[in-house]
Amino acid sequence: MGLSVLERFKNNWFLIGIIVVITLANVEPSIGNKGGPLMPEITVKYFAVSFIFFNSGLSLKTEDLKSAFLHVKLHLFVQCFTLMFVPCIVWMLVQILLETPIDEWLLKGLLVVGCMPPPVSSAVILTKAVGGNEAAAIFNSAFGSFLGIIVTPLLLLMFLGSSSTVPFSSIFTQLSMTVVMPLIFGQVLRIYIKGWLERTQPPFGQVGKAVLLLIIYSTFCETFSNTALQIDHHSLLAIAVIVLLLQVLLLLLTWSVSQWKSLGYSPADTVAIMFCSTHKSLTLGIPMLKIVFAGYEHLSIISIPLLIYHPTQILLGGLLIDRVKQWMLAAQKLRYPYI
């Protein structure tokens, strides 16, 4: 019994970590607030954010993407769905929800979710678990991450506007310094130490998540330091339900549309499309929010829907693995009866 509890903790340590750091931020917010002992204006703004993108650059296996590169039609579908269709659909949904009593800043947080690029790992893990087109999932996760570095800040500024304290030129200078340069440096370094990386297989994902917890902690320290901010619990529950329903709708939509014969996708392609098109990156998203909305007093509130979306997509994906696998095998038998 003790081992199973330990195993569960190992599998879910990041979700537990999010709850722990938010609780700690609530207990003593001055530690991680500006001017506090943690000095987030330096440690988080420059070092933590830069490290996350350096880590991404070092871990992205771009050399494995050449074989998947030629499947242009599939990549076009995933990227357009993720970075064009989803932001527009969420924007329309938010316009309707603004007429309800749900907290306006949490609704703006939904827009944030819509603007996010696909994650580096979760869609690939789920596609692999089902037995779908793993190469396509790897390509779209990596390509979406690169594309998201340019497109996501532009979408955020287009849909939400900038925080008045930060000029546009400063935002893009900060993005270049703490996102683009570390990512490129990580990729260049990967070329020289590829053999060592393959032998040792460093835990990039775990290290990245640990640094991300630091960023989440400092964000919520800022919130809890501002006593004027109040989060409505009914709004929070409503957002959690909306996030779940939105994910189910997007999964059903990608599943049905990608089966259109005119598009010519295989059942294995459909699996990759389902997960890559509907998943959103917390690892890349939170640091980007810190840059684009630096000094924004509602920053942590608009990040809440993304913090809800991340575990929901993993739990929902995990529940769907067996069902999607059964469908894929049955669909492959119908399509290729003699194989």
DRENRODREN-208051 format. One line per 2 residues: number of its first residue (from 1); their letters; for each residue x negated, y, z of C-alpha. Coordinates in steps of 0.02 Angstrom, whole numbers, plus 50000, padded with zeros to 5 digits. Each point is the difference from the previous one (the first is absolute). Layout:
NUM) A) X,Y,Z; ...
END
This chain:
1) MG) 50000,50000,50000; 49858,50119,50048
3) LS) 49916,49970,49831; 50159,50038,49902
5) VL) 50019,50165,50095; 49818,50041,49959
7) ER) 50028,49953,49817; 50154,50111,49994
9) FK) 49901,50143,50075; 49861,49975,49869
11) NN) 50127,50003,49859; 50093,50153,50065
13) WF) 49864,50098,50091; 50018,50150,49885
15) LI) 50188,50019,50030; 49970,49979,50188
17) GI) 49859,50127,49984; 50116,50130,49921
19) IV) 50120,49984,50149; 49856,50009,50125
21) VI) 49917,50155,49925; 50166,50093,49987
23) TL) 50036,49957,50183; 49825,50057,50053
25) AN) 50023,50162,49902; 50162,50030,50094
27) VE) 49919,49968,50171; 49854,50122,49977
29) PS) 50009,50095,49835; 49860,50123,50044
31) IG) 49866,49866,49970; 50032,49986,49813
33) NK) 50062,50177,49971; 49897,50139,49921
35) GG) 49869,50061,50124; 50015,49838,50101
37) PL) 49858,49877,50039; 50036,49898,49842
39) MP) 49972,50157,49890; 50119,49941,49860
41) EI) 49965,50159,49900; 49829,49920,49963
43) TV) 50009,49814,50041; 50169,49968,49915
45) KY) 50007,50137,49867; 49829,49958,49928
47) FA) 49927,49837,50065; 50152,49886,50023
49) VS) 50087,50050,49837; 49837,49991,49900
51) FI) 49960,49830,50075; 50170,49928,49948
53) FF) 49971,50048,49818; 49817,49946,50003
55) NS) 50062,49834,50070; 50128,49988,49858
57) GL) 49866,50039,49870; 49885,49868,50072
59) SL) 50135,49865,50008; 50091,50029,49833
61) KT) 49945,49859,49884; 50007,50102,49840
63) ED) 49886,49875,49913; 50140,49869,50013
65) LK) 50124,50113,49911; 49934,49986,49823
67) SA) 50098,49841,49962; 50163,50077,50063
69) FL) 49970,50166,49912; 50076,49944,49833
71) HV) 50174,49971,50073; 50039,50184,49967
73) KL) 50191,49983,49992; 50008,49925,50174
75) HL) 49884,50133,50074; 50099,50139,49918
77) FV) 50162,49933,50076; 49927,49988,50176
79) QC) 49915,50170,50001; 50148,50092,49922
81) FT) 50121,49916,50120; 49891,50037,50153
83) LM) 49943,50177,49962; 50144,50067,49893
85) FV) 50163,49903,50023; 49990,49971,50190
87) PC) 49958,50183,50044; 50147,50060,49892
89) IV) 50123,49873,50072; 49947,50041,50179
91) WM) 50015,50187,49963; 50180,49975,49937
93) LV) 50040,49894,50155; 49929,50134,50116
95) QI) 50105,50137,49915; 50156,49899,50047
97) LL) 49937,49960,50177; 49963,50184,50035
99) ET) 50189,50020,50015; 50000,49879,50148
101) PI) 49943,50036,50181; 49836,49903,49973
103) DE) 49846,50100,50051; 49938,50104,49852
105) WL) 49816,49964,50036; 50028,49812,50005
107) LK) 50086,50016,49830; 49848,50095,49936
109) GL) 49901,49851,50065; 50104,49889,49884
111) LV) 49942,50108,49855; 49822,49972,50061
113) VG) 50028,49811,49991; 50063,50017,49821
115) CM) 49841,50093,49947; 49878,49871,50069
117) PP) 49891,49888,49889; 50005,49809,50013
119) PV) 49898,49922,50143; 49831,49919,49971
121) SS) 50039,49833,50082; 50179,49954,50052
123) AV) 50072,49982,49823; 49851,49892,49948
125) IL) 50015,49888,50155; 50187,49970,49970
127) TK) 49978,49971,49812; 49863,49873,50037
129) AV) 50107,49914,50134; 50143,49978,49875
131) GG) 49883,49946,49859; 50038,50147,49886
133) NE) 49884,50095,49883; 49864,50042,50126
135) AA) 49883,50083,49874; 50139,50123,49950
137) AI) 50036,50035,50185; 49816,50035,50035
139) FN) 49986,50114,49848; 50156,50100,50041
141) SA) 49956,50019,50184; 49825,50062,49957
143) FG) 50052,50107,49851; 50149,50069,50099
145) SF) 49882,50050,50141; 49888,50096,49880
147) LG) 50149,50079,49912; 50082,50041,50167
149) II) 49851,50106,50053; 50046,50122,49860
151) VT) 50189,49973,49980; 50056,49983,50183
153) PL) 49937,50172,50060; 50080,50079,49845
155) LL) 50165,49911,50035; 49995,50052,50184
157) LM) 49969,50181,49952; 50136,49993,49866
159) FL) 50135,49922,50110; 49954,50074,50170
161) GS) 49895,50153,49963; 49840,50037,50097
163) SS) 49989,50050,50182; 49979,50188,49992
165) TV) 49840,49992,50104; 49902,49906,49867
167) PF) 49969,50075,49826; 50002,49885,49848
169) SS) 49814,50024,49962; 49957,49945,50178
171) IF) 50110,49844,49982; 49911,49943,49842
173) TQ) 49827,50042,50069; 50042,49894,50153
175) LS) 50067,49858,49889; 49840,50002,49897
177) MT) 49888,49998,50155; 50092,49872,50107
179) VV) 50089,49891,49870; 49923,50002,49825
181) MP) 49814,50012,50046; 50003,49862,50135
183) LI) 50101,49886,49882; 49875,50024,49857
185) FG) 49852,49979,50120; 50077,49837,50065
187) QV) 50022,49934,49822; 49821,50047,49950
189) LR) 49929,49921,50158; 50103,49842,49964
191) IY) 49903,49976,49836; 49835,49989,50096
193) IK) 50056,49893,50148; 50130,49891,49911
195) GW) 49904,49838,50038; 49988,50040,50186
197) LE) 50185,50047,50006; 50051,49835,49920
199) RT) 49891,49900,50119; 50052,50087,50161
201) QP) 50179,50053,49953; 50013,50144,50124
203) PF) 50173,50028,50077; 50038,50160,49901
205) GQ) 50187,49989,50032; 49983,49983,50189
207) VG) 49871,50140,50014; 50106,50116,49892
209) KA) 50153,49965,50108; 49903,50036,50161
211) VL) 49947,50171,49931; 50178,50030,49942
213) LL) 50059,49975,50180; 49885,50144,50051
215) II) 50081,50112,49868; 50177,49951,50056
217) YS) 49950,50030,50182; 49936,50177,49967
219) TF) 50153,50042,49893; 50118,49952,50142
221) CE) 49893,50088,50130; 50033,50160,49901
223) TF) 50187,49963,50001; 50016,49963,50184
225) SN) 49898,50157,50040; 50135,50101,49915
227) TA) 50141,49988,50128; 50120,50097,49886
229) LQ) 50012,49850,49882; 50140,49877,50039
231) ID) 50036,49838,49905; 50183,49950,49991
233) HH) 50014,49813,50038; 50157,49979,49893
235) SL) 49906,50074,49852; 49855,49882,50033
237) LA) 50115,49848,49998; 50086,50063,49841
239) IA) 49831,50022,49913; 49947,49822,50049
241) VI) 50161,49930,49923; 49981,50108,49843
243) VL) 49817,49943,49979; 50053,49816,50009
245) LL) 50145,50024,49877; 49889,50100,49882
247) QV) 49871,49860,49996; 50132,49866,49968
249) LL) 50074,50106,49859; 49829,50030,49919
251) LL) 49955,49814,50012; 50165,49949,49919
253) LT) 49981,50132,49865; 49821,49949,49952
255) WS) 50047,49816,50007; 50149,50021,49882
257) VS) 49924,50128,49879; 49835,49906,49979
259) QW) 50098,49847,49941; 50067,50090,49846
261) KS) 49946,49894,49852; 49954,50155,49898
263) LG) 49862,50040,50126; 49922,49827,49981
265) YS) 49940,49974,50180; 49972,49824,50069
267) PA) 50074,49949,50170; 49824,50015,50074
269) DT) 49992,50179,49932; 50168,50039,50080
271) VA) 49931,49950,50172; 49852,50120,49981
273) IM) 50116,50138,49937; 50120,49978,50147
275) FC) 49868,50022,50134; 49885,50126,49913
277) ST) 50142,50116,49947; 50090,50007,50168
279) HK) 49857,50004,50127; 49928,50164,50063
281) SL) 49828,50032,50074; 49985,50053,50182
283) TL) 49809,49989,49994; 49985,50129,49861
285) GI) 50159,50094,50045; 49967,50058,50178
287) PM) 49827,50074,49961; 50073,50090,49847
289) LK) 50139,50074,50107; 49869,50063,50124
291) IV) 49915,50094,49857; 50152,50066,49904
293) FA) 50096,50050,50157; 49857,50052,50114
295) GY) 50066,50114,50137; 50181,49951,49965
297) EH) 50091,49988,50168; 50120,49867,49932
299) LS) 49860,49893,49927; 50027,49851,50115
301) II) 50190,50003,49978; 49986,49996,49811
303) SI) 49877,49854,50017; 50125,49894,50103
305) PL) 50097,49927,49850; 49833,49941,49926
307) LI) 49954,49920,50167; 50169,49909,49993
309) YH) 49985,49954,49814; 49831,49915,50021
311) PT) 50047,49861,50125; 50172,49981,49916
313) QI) 49922,49961,49830; 49885,49869,50079
315) LL) 50139,49917,50103; 50123,50002,49855
317) GG) 49868,49934,49880; 49955,49862,50123
319) LL) 50182,49947,50014; 50018,49995,49810
321) ID) 49845,49895,49960; 50085,49828,49998
323) RV) 50158,50061,49913; 49904,50093,49864
325) KQ) 49884,49850,49976; 50149,49883,49975
327) WM) 50076,50121,49873; 49833,50020,49907
329) LA) 49971,49811,49985; 50179,49972,49941
331) AQ) 49987,50143,49874; 49833,49932,49934
333) KL) 50078,49827,49976; 50143,50077,49900
335) RY) 49880,50102,49895; 49865,49868,49978
337) PY) 50093,49831,50019; 49857,49896,49927
339) I) 49860,50065,50111
END
